[in-house]
């Protein structure tokens, strides 16, 4: 109750401490400075919520200070309510979506009537982005559609009260908005509640300038489509580290990003609600401490839940070799697994080079140098080729390389364009960051036999 005890110069209240934190804390705090009581607090907070979210100022969310002012105009209990104060800039507005959205139809039925969606059935949703006057807004952008399972009630016996809880996520996908109109189509996964109670569809619009939101609860979730065709194939799973363009790379730093690309023709199950059917990562076969990736999944634009990507950030790994396994399911609960090995490396120099080879070796007229490195940004690469006596005969240079698995071809010719003679040669691989801060080199040997 004394979270905002600000009027004692000898101490700093928690509210003040949060406001003054340099890299964290609160932007605004609405709290009490002395003892207050729950029954009056509930009424006061309810009034504040209505004034925060229900009041508009020239089409924009009301300034927080004005919402606070309106709340204080209608005190329920003066002694209780006057102990509440606002810490922060009262001119700040809540960053809430501005434009209204409507879900116009579900499976061609208008959304003002209730539509049932069933497991393994196809669902088509159409909607509109509107302006503040409620008319169609000819705007372009992207909408994220979230479809939720049946609403559930949680009963608390000690209070004889039932709290409503939103159902689990059934589908989350992205769709284009063209001239204010959007639509998407997806297959409902097998993992639903089958309760035939009201679910919810939420649509969130955004572009580089403005955003908006809308929803409908006129759906029920239950039943199963008896005509659904199961292809009995799990999703396609591809694993990358740090960048999806880094093919065949396995060297990472202690802090790295796991990237998983997923694809399935029937649809992906990314709800995270089905028992044993989560999209998850398992490190070193430790099934008991699996990592749920469901909330990190982002569907591809206009894919209808059939493809997407996971980006999950890991931090603080020790140096060493690791194995990661991905489990993914489609809407029929067909399972796919994919494994990848990776090595965590640390070096004060910033660049670690591994697996430096040229193939074929020996070669007659053509060979390819390959190596792996751990640097997450672009590198410059130089290969200097010498005779056994130490004379430089060829320099291969490549700039601004992004892939962590690097391949460089050489036609076996020297700087004059002549094929080099049979024999053994030395080479030096030099890898450098493009800003010149980090540099590493490795020596190797190759042979020519014609």
N, C-alpha and C positions, 0 to 999 in steps of 0.2 A: 504493500500500500504506500510505502514511502519511496518508491522508485524514482520519483521526481522531486525529492526534498531539496529544492534549489536555494532556499532562503537562509541557509546557514553558511556563512563565509568560511568556517573552519573545515568544512568537508565539501567534497564534490559528489553529487548524487550520481546514480547509475545512468540516468538520462543524460546528464551533462557529459559524463565520461564517454558514452556512446557517440554523442555529437562531436566530440573533440578528437576521436581516433583518426589518425592520419590516413590510413589505407583501408579502413573498414568502418563499422559502426552504422549509425542511422542517419537518414536525411531529415526526417521529421519524427518526433515522438509525441504522442498524446498520452499522458499518464497522470496519476494522482501524486500529490505531494504529502498527503497525510492519510490516516485511516479512513477507508470508505467501505460501503456495504454492497454485497453482491446483488441484492434485489433492485436497488436503485441504479447500480452500475449497468445492469442488463438493459434497463429502459433507456438510460442515457446513451449507451453504445448503439442501441438499435436506432435511436434518433440520429446519431452521428453518421451511421452507415447510409441512412436514407438521404441525408444532406450531402454526403460525399459522392454517392453514385447516382442520385436521382435529380440533382440540380444542374442545369446547364447555364453556361455564360457565353452568349453569342455562339451557340453550337459547340462550345468546348466544355470540358469538365470544369466544374466550379473550382475556384482557388480554395486551397485547404483552409486558409484563414477565414474565408467567408462561410464555409461549411461549419467550421468551429463556432463562428459568431451566431449562425442560425440555431445551432444546437443549444447554445447557452441562453437563447432567448426564451426557451420553454423548459425551465428547470422543473424537475419533478420533486426534488428535495434540495432546497437551497444549501443547507449545511454540507450535504454530500457532494453536490455537483460543483460547487465553487472551488473544491480542492483539485479539480482537473485543470491541467494547463497544457498549452501547445508549445513545444520546443522546436524551433526551426523557423525557416522563412515562410511567413503566412501567404506570400504571393505565389507559391509553388502550386502548380496544377497536378493532379494525378495523371499519370501517363496511361490513360485508358483509350481503347479504340473509339474512333469518332464516327465512322460511317456505319449505318445499320445494314445488316445482311438478312436476307430471307431464304429459307429453304422452300422452294416453290413446289416441288413434287418428289415423291419417292415411288419408284416403279410406276411412273406415269399417273399416279394418284395424287391429287392435290394434298399438300401437307396439312390443310385444316381438317382432314379426316385421318383417322388412325390407320396405319399400315403395319401389318405384321411382317417381320423379316425372320427367316428361318436359317438354321445351320445348313451350310453348303448351297444356299440359294444365291442367285445373282441379284444384286441390289444396284439400282441406278438412281442417282441423286442429281437434281438440277436446282440451281439457285440463282439469286440476283444480288448484286451490290447496289445499294441505293444511296441517294444523297440525303442530307439532313431533313429534306422535305418529304421523304418517302417515295420519291420517283426514281426510276432506273438511272443509275449513274454510268455514263459511257466511259468507264475507266478500265485500264488494263493492269494486270498484276498477277498475283498468285494467291490461291486460297488453300489453307490446310483444313481438311475435313476430319473430324474425330467422331466416331460412332461408338456410343457406350451401351453396355448391356442393361438389363432390367434394374431399375432402382430397388435398393434393398433397405429393409428396416432392421435396425439393431436395437433390441429391447434391453433397457437397464432396469432390472427388477427393483433395486434399492430405491430408485426414483419413480418407478412406475411410468417410465417415459420411453418412447421409441424415437430414435434418431434416424433420419433418412440419409442413406449413403448412396452416392452415385455408383452405378455398376461398373464392372471392369471394361477396359478398352477392347473393342471388337476390331476396329479398323482405324488407321490413321494414314492419310494419303494426301498428296499434293496435286493440285489441278490448276490449269491456266485460267485466268479471267480475261475474257475478250469482250470489250464494250459492255462491261458490267455483268456478263453472263458466265456461268461456270457449270460444269457437270463432271461427274465421275462415276465409275462403275467398278464394283468389286464383288468378291465371293465371301460370304460370311463363314468364318472358321467353325470347325466342329465344336470347339471349346466355348460354348455359351451356357447360360444358366438354365435355359428352357423353362423359365418361370412365367412367360407370357404376361409380363408386367411392362410398364412404360420404361423405355430407354431414352436416349437423348442423342441428337445430332448437333454438333457445334461446328460452325464455319468461321474461320478467322482469315481475313483478307489483309494483304500488305503489298505495298510497292515501295519505292524509294522515298515517297513523300507522305503517305497517309496510310492508316489502317482502319479496320472495322471488324465487327463481330455480329453474329446472329445465331439462333438455335431454334430447334423444335423438339418437343417431347412427344410428338404424335407418332411414335412407333412402339410396337410391342415386340419382344424378342422371345421366340419359342418355336418349337417344331423343327422338322428336318425335311429337306428336299429329297424325296425318294428317288428322283431321276438323276441325281448328280453322278457324273462319271469320274471315277477315281483312276488316275493314270499310274498309281502305285509307284511313283517316283518322287523322291525327296528333292529339295531345292539344290540348285547349283551354288556352290560355296567357293569363293576365292579369297585367299588371305594375303594381305600386304602389311608392310611395316612402314610407318611415317608418311608414305605417299603412294597412291595407287599406281603411279607411273614407275615405281621402283620394282620392277619385275625381277624375280629370282634373288632378291637381296635378303640377307639374314642378319647382318651386323647392325646393332642398335646401341644407342646410348642408354644410361640408366633411366632417363625419362624419355618415353617414346609413345607413339600412337599406334594402336592396333586398328587396322582397317579391314573390314570384311564386306565383300560385295556378294549380294544374294539375288537369285533369280529363280522363279518357278512359274510355269504356265498356268497352273490352277490358282495360284495365289499363296502368299507367304503368311504363316501364322506368327505374328510378332506381338500378340496381345500380352504375353507374360502371365496370363491368368490360369491357363490349363495346368493341372498337376502333372509334372514331368514333361511338359511340352514347351519349356521356355527356350528362347534363343539365348544360348549361354556359351561362355568360354571356360575351359578347364585347363589349368596350368599343371604340368608335370603329373598328370593322371590323378590329381587330388579332387575327386568328384564331390567330396563333402564340402569343399569351399569353392564351388563353382561361382562364376561371375555372371550375373544377369545382364544381358546386353539389350533387353527389350526397349528400355527407355532411350537408348542411344541410336536406335534405328530411325533412319529418315528415308522415306519412300522416294523413288525417282519421280520426276514431274510427269503427270498424266499416265502413270504406269498402272493405276488401279490396284495397287498393292502387290503387283507381280514382280517387282524388282526394287532394290534400294541398297543402302549402304549403312554400315555401322562404323563410327569413329569413337574409339574408347581410349582415353588417356591413362597410361600407366606411369608411375613415378617411383624413384628410389630403389630400383633393382640393383642387386649386387652383381658383380662381374661373374660370368659363367654361362653355361649352356642350358637352354630351356626348351621345353616342348609345349605347344599350345594346341588344344583341340576345340573346334567349334561344332556345336550341335544346333541344327536348324530344322524346322518343321514346316510343312505346307498346311493348307487349310484342312486337308484330310488326315492330318497328323502322320504323314509319311516323313520319316527321319532321314537326314543326311548328316554325315560327319566329315570334317576335313581337318587334317593335322599339318602343322608346320613347326620346324625347328628354328630357333634363333639364338644368337649369342650376344650377350650384353658385354660391351667393352668400355673401358675408361682409360683415358690418356690425357695427361696435362697438355700435350701438344695439340689436342683437339681433333686429330685425324689418326685413325687406325686403319692399316691396310692388311688384308688377308688374301690368301689363295691366289697369289700372283703366278700365272702360268701362261705359256703360249702353246697353241695347239694347231696343227700337229708339230711335234718336236721330237726328232729332226723333221725338217721339211725340205721341199725341193724349190718351190717358187712362191709359196703363199703360206702365211700363218696368221693367227689371230691371238692377240694378247688379251687376257681377261684378268680382272681382279675385283675384289669387293672392298668397300670402305664404309665407315660409319657416319660420315659427315652429312648433316641434314640439308645443307644448302648446296649451291652449285660449286663445282671445282674446276680447276684447270689441270690438265694432265700432259706430261712430257715424257717420252721414252727416248733415251739416248742409247744408240747401239755402237759398240766398240769392237775392234779386233782384239785378239788376245794380247797384242803388244800395247794396247791402250789408245789406238788411233780412232777418233770419232768418225764414223762413216755415214751415219744417218740419224736424224732427229725427227720424231713424230710428235706433232703438237695438236692437242684438242682443247678447246676452250668452252667454258660455261656448260659443263656436263652435269645433268641433274640426277641421272640414274645412279643408284648405289652399286649396281652390278654393271661394270664398264667393259665394253668390248671394243678393241681397236685393231683394225686389219692392217697388214703390211704385205706388200707385193715382193719383198726380198730384194729391192733395188736400193742402191746407195744414193747419195745426194746428186751424183752425176747421171742417174737414171740407168746405171748398169746393174745387171744381176750380180750379186755377190758370189764369191767362189765357195767351193766346198770347204768345210772346216767348222771350228767352234768359235762362237762369238759371245761377248758379254753385253748385257744391257742394264740400264739404270732407269727404273720407273720413279718419276717425281710427281707427287700429287700436292697441290697447293690450293688453299681457299681463294676464291676470286678477289677477296679484299687483301690478300697477302699476309694475313695474321698467322695462319697455320700452314705447316709444310711437313711432308713426310716422304721418305724415299726407300726403295727396296732394290737390291741387286739380284740379277738372274742370269741364266746361261741358256743359250740356244745353239743348235747345230744345223748345218746345211749339208744335205746329201743329194746329189743329182744322179 
